[in-house]
Amino acid sequence: MRETIEVQSERFYSEHHRLLRIARHSLDNAKKKEPGWLDDEFLAITLSALAIEAIYNAVGERVVNGWRDFESCNPTVKARIVCTRLHIEYDSSREPWATLLWLSKFRNLIAHPKAETIAESKVVSKQEHEQGTHRTAPKSKLEKRVSLQNAEKAIKAVDAALSLFCEKLSVEDRFGISGDMWSVSSRRQDGG
């Protein structure tokens, strides 16, 4: 008889781990100012916005009975529900909540894009005019929000919220939220 072993593994999967990893990688690329760095700033902010919503869903699933009833709520409502359940003070005028609220609005601008005509007028010196240094495309509302500083701030706020949640979660409930982890067990099968 050949001996066999049953191997069981379990993982609580939340996409926030991948989203934050890519956001951090994009931020690192943006800091290097290599070609495409403006897109990397955009990616870091966008993926941070998606990551925080994934975190709200992962934590909500663990601590709120009937969380699926709240899945279609906007991210700010989700944040408030999770904070209330974990006894965390939610104050949208303080960090990290102020930045996370800003991220939610940024996410909505991306998810529901609207075309806009942008016009601007400025007075420049004759020298600036002749050198052409004033010739830059006017920026949209969304483009004005994309910067290295905002990318750094976004990731920092998501990390801060995740830390606050994990501090309040039980050790069991942190599993898969504080890190992308899994458990494995094995046992010998009876040969029969």
Disulfide bonds with the S-S distance in Angstrom:
none
